[in-house]
Amino acid sequence: MLPSWRPVAGSYFIDHARKSGNRRLDDEFADGYNEAANISVEILAKTIGDLQKRAASGDFLSEHEQFLSGKLYELKADMEKALYDFWEQGGPSSVRADERP
């Protein structure tokens, strides 16, 4: 006959392994999310910077380019706020695994 603690210990270790695995997945999700967010914001920042450099060098920006520059700046600010808010609300642990892309 096996000691009575054995099923409890086995359950504890399985639960611990699951939690460790989930933490690892959360870390991987967070790293991927962070990298994708940084890439997106950097692309917007570079595009905005390129338009600003053109304007600063005396190159005339068309009405459309001026409008686009303003919209890109707003979009970048909105993205940064949404990303910041996401992390403030708990980051990837606030997103259930079945809701992740």
Legacy VTK file of the C-alpha trace (Angstrom):
# vtk DataFile Version 3.0
C-alpha trace
ASCII
DATASET POLYDATA
POINTS 101 float
0.000 0.000 0.000
1.309 3.472 -0.933
1.562 6.243 1.651
-1.426 8.599 1.730
0.669 11.679 0.842
1.697 10.308 -2.562
-1.414 11.371 -4.577
-1.298 14.835 -2.999
2.409 15.250 -3.777
1.900 14.067 -7.361
-0.932 16.528 -7.814
1.220 19.300 -6.325
4.063 18.592 -8.756
1.739 18.429 -11.751
0.125 21.707 -10.717
3.544 23.281 -10.169
4.721 22.084 -13.614
1.591 23.532 -15.249
2.069 26.890 -13.534
5.737 26.974 -14.521
4.813 26.176 -18.102
2.139 28.859 -18.146
4.605 31.433 -16.767
7.024 30.490 -19.543
4.290 30.910 -22.155
3.354 34.271 -20.621
7.006 35.332 -20.812
7.216 34.254 -24.470
3.952 36.038 -25.259
5.163 39.186 -23.487
8.486 39.139 -25.353
6.760 38.701 -28.719
4.154 41.335 -27.935
6.821 43.792 -26.830
8.946 43.175 -29.928
5.967 43.605 -32.274
4.896 46.772 -30.475
8.398 48.238 -30.708
8.682 47.413 -34.414
5.303 49.049 -35.131
6.087 52.233 -33.211
9.587 52.457 -34.731
8.210 52.193 -38.287
5.763 55.036 -37.577
8.487 57.116 -35.907
10.824 56.630 -38.890
8.123 57.623 -41.394
7.224 60.710 -39.353
10.931 61.559 -38.996
11.494 61.256 -42.744
8.625 63.657 -43.462
9.895 66.108 -40.823
13.426 65.991 -42.273
12.058 66.782 -45.724
10.108 69.748 -44.369
13.100 70.980 -42.309
15.393 70.824 -45.337
13.159 73.263 -47.165
11.406 70.637 -49.260
7.763 71.539 -49.670
5.355 68.894 -48.393
2.157 68.579 -50.350
-1.134 69.153 -48.587
-1.666 65.393 -48.564
1.784 64.766 -47.026
1.165 67.397 -44.349
-2.167 65.771 -43.511
-0.565 62.315 -43.506
2.250 63.497 -41.230
-0.264 64.823 -38.704
-2.345 61.640 -38.829
0.744 59.438 -38.425
1.814 61.482 -35.403
-1.666 61.048 -33.857
-1.644 57.333 -34.663
1.771 56.897 -33.028
0.607 58.716 -29.884
-2.576 56.608 -29.745
-0.586 53.382 -30.200
1.886 54.316 -27.483
-0.949 55.117 -25.069
-2.771 51.856 -25.857
0.437 49.849 -25.403
1.205 51.608 -22.127
-2.362 51.028 -20.893
-2.115 47.339 -21.832
0.973 46.891 -19.650
-0.558 48.917 -16.821
-3.580 46.588 -16.834
-1.401 43.523 -16.344
0.071 42.939 -19.786
-0.187 39.453 -21.231
-1.465 37.921 -17.990
-4.605 40.055 -18.473
-5.296 38.276 -21.778
-6.641 34.735 -21.492
-4.623 32.222 -23.471
-7.647 31.338 -25.653
-8.034 35.017 -26.650
-4.460 35.368 -27.863
-3.820 35.550 -31.581
LINES 1 102
101 0 1 2 3 4 5 6 7 8 9 10 11 12 13 14 15 16 17 18 19 20 21 22 23 24 25 26 27 28 29 30 31 32 33 34 35 36 37 38 39 40 41 42 43 44 45 46 47 48 49 50 51 52 53 54 55 56 57 58 59 60 61 62 63 64 65 66 67 68 69 70 71 72 73 74 75 76 77 78 79 80 81 82 83 84 85 86 87 88 89 90 91 92 93 94 95 96 97 98 99 100
